[in-house]
Amino acid sequence: MLQMEVLKWVSPIPPSLDLMQEKRAVVMYSGGKDSTTVSILVAEALKDGLIEADVEYVYADTCVEIPPMRDWALSFLDEIKNAGFKIRVVKPKPSERFFACLIGKGYPPPHYRFRWCTRRLKITPSEEAVKRAQVVVTGIRWGESRERDRVLRRACSRGGECGSGVWMARAPKLGREYLAPIAEWNDCSVWRFLEEIAPLWGWPTECLRELYGEGGLRFGCWVCTVVRRDNTLRRLGRKDPRMERLLRYKQYMLRVANWRKFPENRVWINGTPRRLSLKARRKLLDKLLKLEDKVGLELISEEELLFIDKML
């Protein structure tokens, strides 16, 4: 039972869940520990009749999620579905996916000044589900530190890469209520909930600690070039060499796109480096297909390849 006394040693039951009462709501699920915590709290509140709402869990599969993180997210969504709740996995159109844009259209890898990925891979695919809802529920948390809050605000204003933070900025623009039930929880509270309380309710969340390891890993895209140092792929690569290969491809992608070292890999317009050249894009595709064969993972879909073939 989701009772106040059960959670008292972790944190009070978020009173903001009451704002979902008799409304249509979407829970933005990213697979990370915070969105997993919120997903369980909402599910238990609904099961116990503490709130009545029409809830749908939405997972934005960018098609370039870090493979073990994606596997966990999809397996947990199965748990949500088996508990009797609606889930929706949304994906970008083939022409808007990462490699369709990078190799097919010649976009340079995303960076802070040209972060073309978040809207195409996460926001646009999710908007149809969000538009039908009155409340957007996420696992965003505040108060860990001033620096953390500052970085979080900045990331959200740019369309942060996490599956929930982006909606902090988007929900008001869409005319929806934004709900962050664990906004005041600290890191320890989240982990104690996932490792001790959630398993008692039948949720298989103990394995998340093993996935995260001792340090904090990020849930997101393995091709993300906005992060300066990808500690997640490095750490995962110690156990799974395939992740190290993915990291090497990402580094190769950045080298190819480096117009200062390789100006011939860009199309120049009025003295300014623009799109990747056809030669560079073909090199990236060739190396990607060889990588896919070596790691035994689907890194690019057939629909994407068909689009790219038309563009090259």
N, C-alpha and C positions, 0 to 999 in steps of 0.2 A: 504494500500500500504506500502511496506517495503521501506520507504524513509529515507535518512540520517537525515532529520530534525525531523522525528517522534521519532527517537531513540536518538537524540542528548542529551536529558536530562538524558538518562540512560547510554549510552556508544556508541561510533561510531559503525556503522555496521562493523562487522569484515571483513577487506579486504581480509583475507585468504580464504573466500568463493570463490573468483575468481579462486583459484587454483583447484577448482572442475570443471571448465569449460570444457565441452565436454569430461568428464572422467567417468569411472565407480567408484562409491563411495558407501561405506557402512557407515551408521551412527550407532555407537554402543550405543544402548539405554539401560539404567539400571533402569529407572523409577524415579531416583532422580531429584532434581530441576535443576541441571546443564545439564544433558543429555536431560531433557525435554525442556529447553531453547534452546539448540542447535538444537534439532529436529524441533522446531517451526521455528527458523531462516532459516534453510535449506528449509523447506517446503514453507515458504513465499517467499523466494528468487526464488525458482523454479516456484511458481505460478505467480509471477510478471514478470517472464522472465528475471530477472537480471542475472541468470546463467542457462545454459543448461547442464544437466548431467543425467546419468543413476544412480539413487539413490535407495538403498534398506536399510530399517531400520531393524537392527538385535537386537533381545532381547535374551539373554542367560538365559533361565529358568533352574536353577539348580535343580529344583524339591524340594528344601528345602528353597525357598525364604520366608521371613517373610510374612505371609498370607495377611495382609492388604496392604502391599507394593506391593505384587505381583498382587493383585486385581486392584490396581490403575494402575500399569504398563500395564496390559492387556487391561484395559478400554481405556487408552490413545492410545495404539496401534490401537484400533478400530477407534479412531478419525483420526489417521494418514491414515489408510486404507480407511475410508470413504471420506477422502480428495483426494483420487485418487493415493496414493503412495503405493509402494510395501513394505510389511513387512515380516519378517521371524522370527519365534520363534524356537530356536534350543534347544535341550535337550541332555544330555549325554546318552550314551547307558545304558540300565538297569544294565549291569554288572559293569559299571563305576560310578554309582550314589552313593551318600553319604552312605546310609545304606547298599548297596551292598558291599562297601569296608569296612565299619566299622564292620558290623555284619557278612556278608558273607565271607569276606577275612580276617577279624580280624585285620585290621589296627587300631592302636590307634588313638584317636581323633587328628586332625591336630594341630600342634604347629609350632613355628617359625623355628625350626630345621628340621621339617618333615611336610611341608605344601603341602600335597599330593592332596588337594582338588581343588585348582584353575585351574590347568591344566586340570584335568578330567572333572570338572563341567562347566567351562566357556571357556577356550581357545580351547581345542580340538573340542567341538561341533561347535564353531564359525568359525573355520579355513577354512572350505569349502567355506563359503560365502566370507570370507576375501580374499582368494586366487584369486577369480575372479575379485576383485576390484583393482583399481589403487590408491585409496585414502581411508584412514581410518579416519573417523571424530568422535571426542569424545568431551565430555563436561568438560575436565580437566581444572582446573584454577590454575594460579600461582600468586605470589606476595602478598598473604594475610599476610604473615610474613615469616621471615627467617626459623623459626622453622617449619612452615607449609610446606614450600618448601623442607626442609631437610627430613621431614617425608614422604612427597609425593614421593620424589626420591627413598627413601629406600623401600617404599611400592611397587612402580612400578618395581623396580629391582627384587623384590621377587615375582612379579605377584600379585599385589594388589587385594583386594577383590571387589573393586567397579567395575561397569560394563564398565568403560571407562579408568581408570588409568592404568589398566593392558596393554592396547594397546599402551601406550606411550613407553613401553619397547619392545613390540612385533613387532610393525609395521616395524621398520628398519630391523629387522631380517627376516621378511617376504618379504622384498623388496618392501614395500609399502610406500607411502607418509603418514605422520602423520599430521593431521589437528586438531588444537584446536582453534576454532573460538572465544571462550570467555575466552581465557587464561588470559587476562588482566582485566576482569570484577571483581568487588568485590562482596561480598555477598549481599549488599544492592541493587546493580544494578540488580542482578539476581531476587531478590524478587520483586522489583518495576516492572520489565518486566513481571513477571508471574502474578502479581496481578492487573496491570493496563493496560499494552499494549496488552498482549496475549489475554485476554478476549474480548477486542475490535475487535480482528480479529476472534473471534468465538471459541477460544480454552478454554476449561473448566478447567483452571489451578488455580482458586481461592481456590479450596478445598485442594491444596497441603499444604498451610499454616496450615490448621487444622490438616492434617496428621502429619506434622513435629512437630507441637506444638511450644512452645516458644524456646525450645532448638533444637540443631541439632540432628536429628536422622540419623542412618545409613541405607542405603538400602543394603541388603545382605541376607545371610543365617541365619535362626533362630538357626541353629546348630553350628554356628561359635564359635570355641573354641580358636581362635587366639586373639580375643578381650579380654582384661583383665576383664572388667566390662561391662556387656551388659545393658547399660542405655536405649536402644531402647525397648527391651522386658519388662524391668521394668516399663517404662513409659506407654507403650501400655497396660500393665497388669492392670493399674489403672482403665482403662475404659473397658477392655475386659479380664475377668479372664482366658480365654483360653490361652492368651499370657503368663500369669504367670505360667500356667501349662507347657507350652513349655520350659520356662526358667528353671523350676524345673527339667524337664527331662534332659536338657543339663547339669545341675549341677550334676545330678545322673550319667550321662555318664562319666563325668570327675572323679567322685569318684571311679567308677568301674575300670577305666583305671589307677588309681593311684597305680603304682607298689610298691611304698614304703609302703603304708598302706595295700595294698591287693596284695601281691606278687603272691598269688595263682591264680589271674585273668590274669596272663601272662604266655606265653610259654617262658621258659628260655633256652637260647643256649649259652654255654660257659660262664655262669655266667652273661649274659646280658638279660634284659627283652625284648622280641620281640613282637610277635602278641598277641592279646587277646586270652584267652583260650576259648575252646568250651563252657564251663560252663558260662563264663562271657558274651559271645555273645548271648547265649540263654536267659540269664536274661535281656539283653538289648532289645532283640526282644519282649519278653513277656511284658515288661513294655511299649514298644512303641505301641504295638497293643492295650493295655488297654488304653493308653493315646489317641490314635486315636478314640477309641470308646467314650471316655468321652468328647472330644472337638468337635466331629462331623466334623472333617476336614480330608481330605485324606493326610496323612503324608508319606505314602509309597505306591508305585504302586504294582499292581498284578505281573507285570513283574519282579520287584525287589524281591518280595516275592518268586517267582518261582526260581530265581537265588539263593537266600539265602537258600532255602530249599535243593537245590542240594549240597550246601557247608557245611551245618551243619550235 
